[in-house]
Amino acid sequence: MIAALAAELAAVFSTVVLAASSDDGGVPGWLLLAGPAGGGGVYYVSWRYYRNTHQSHAFERETRIEAQSVTGDESKIKTIKGTKKKSIDGRNQSDHRRRVMRAR
């Protein structure tokens, strides 16, 4: 089925190219084929650029990290019950210079 479709498309393109390249002042045949060929080329180049298909990379092997056992403990520090305050002690929402520290 695909071969028949490809053969039919080739026949249509050859007919269009022959009709366009006649001596009656029409558009040259290569110009008709340049548009789809250029579009396909741009698509292929951008696909290769973003997918990096031309480079071999084995993510699973090159980024392997050995698993380690989880260590640490949990200890309860403080419990607050029945609080009625609407804010937190030591808040700094209005002092933006103290809140935002710049890395130097």
N, C-alpha and C positions, 0 to 999 in steps of 0.2 A: 504494500500500500504506500509506504513512504517512498519507495523507488519510483513508483508510478507518478506520485506527486512531484518528485524532484525532476523527472523527465518532462512532465508537463510544464513546470516552471522554466526549465531550460529552453523548451521550445518557444514559450511566450517571450522570454528575454531575447532569444536570437531573432525572433520576428520583430520585436521592438527595435533592436539594435540595427537590423538591416533596414527597417523602414526609416529610422532616424538618420542613418548615415547615407541616405541616397543623395543624389546630386541636386535636389531641388532646394537647397539652402536650409535644410532642417538642422536640428541640433545634432552634433556628433554623438555617436553611440556611447563612447567612453564617458561622456558627461552625464548621461542618464544612469550609468552604473556607479559613478563616483559618489553620489549621494548616499545610497544604501551601504556601499563599501566603507565610506568615511564614517557613517554612523556606527556600523559594526565595529570598525577599528577603534573608535573612541570608547565604545562600551567595553571592548576587550581590554584595552589599556587601563581604563579606570578600575575594572574588575580585578586585574592582576595587581594593580597598585594597592588597592585596599584589602585584598585577600592574601597578598604575599604568596601567591601560588608558585612563584619562581624560586622561592627559598625553601630549603628543607629545615624543618624545625620540629622537634619531638618534645612537645610541651610536658608530657607525662614523665619522660626520662630526665629532662634538663631542669625541671623545677621540683624534683622529689625532695620532700622533707620527712625525716623520720619522726614517727609519732612518739611522744613522751608521756609518761604517766602524769596525771593531774596532781599537783601538790598545792598545799595551802590549807587554810582553815577558815571557818566562819565564826566570828565572835560577836555577840550582841553588845553594842556600845551603850545605847541609851534608849529609853522608851518615854515617849511623851503621850500622856493620856488626857483627854478632856480639855484640850487647848481651845481658847476662844479668840486668839489673836488672828488678825487678818493679814499679817505680814511676818516675814522671817527676820530674826535678829541679824544685824550686820548686812542688810541688803544694800546693794549699790546700784540700783537701777537709774538713779538720777545723776550719779557721779560717773560719767562715761570715761573720763580720763583714768580713773582708778580701775574701772572694769575692763577696759581694753588696753592690754599691755602690748606694746610693739616690740618685735624681735629686733635686736640691734646687732 
